């Protein structure tokens, strides 16, 4: 069992930065891939970024590539999402999710087993 807690969301002006954290419980967290997803009002949950269990592979949605960076510190059971050059269209609730890392696609939310409660990110224009 893995429990996830996101933090770091807030209100920021366009062009600003935020760093989200996803803190996990469970001593086997290092064997899990972690993804970040977001959901804006009236829209479906969409993939943002993912990182393999080792941190050796990262994946990004085209809409955030070059602006967001995902990283992990397994010794701290934490995954980070550094978000730079934020845009109003980045406004959403951001969720982290974890799954056993058997490879395959990291962008499908239904493949993840554990989810956090979400943290709100609001970017003003």
Steps between C-alpha positions, in 0.01 A plus 500: 500500500625845408354827623577820311473860616552794264608846608636820352204624302382859513432817308770636271517755220561395143870445441557399860609170653378246750643173628257224586595217732352153526590334829443126525470255784611144460848354502470365146436837340828482312359218286207714380474724198334833577293718275356848526159567353277806501133573465349835418130575560284335238792312347630147521802409707809531285855374520769751591822312577630167630821354635618141516582325827870579469455853370692400192209559264267797488200575281313823432186616328577721201321789667751514788820378335782745557315674784440224757753263654420185695751352742508267796689447822437141600686542827236758592209310341421815305440594138514860383351692212682825429274724294651804329361754254150425620207592281133559587415177316707311759232579757363172637501262791823303482510138615790263548451130446713189546516154348735206503750569225470220244571733210244569231312824473518752781241743365177306556339586835315168522833315528581665834401334827539778756401865491547805716225743591620772265633853537360808327719702266360830378687716250371854455548696180 
